[in-house]
Amino acid sequence: PSIALCNMTILYVSTGANKLKVFEVDDATGNFIRLVQTIDPIVDPLPELGQDGKPVPKTGTFGPVTEWVEKHPKYDLVYAFTSFWSASPAVVTTFRIVDSESGRLQKLGRVETGGLQAAHATFS
């Protein structure tokens, strides 16, 4: 998801880990201008034990994965959807866009989805 601003776009990028990055991108060329912010970790603290009673991996193949990021269509909110494979319920973390020019975020809170994978979100 991105937010259009004058001659630049703010791009929110999730990684194959428990991180979220905010970039400025030039609208005309699509080139990255700069890294604005790195949120590491998104989910903190991580679940200690999974549903099977085993420790949840902190990194690596079965560690947390922020699978996608969505910006609310009406409000200055961004949601990061993080899954822990089959170890623990997925988490949605909410951020407020505190600076519309740079796209900087502030973490507001999180909630478990009730399922193991954060599979879909719809806004109304």
Secondary structure, DSSP 8 states (H G I E B T S, - for coil): -EEEETTEEEEEEE-SSS-EEEEEEETTT--EEEEEEEES-SSSS--SB-TTSSB--SSSTTS-EEEEEEE-SSSSEEEEEEE-TTSS--EEEEEEE--TTT--EEEEEEEE-SSSS-------
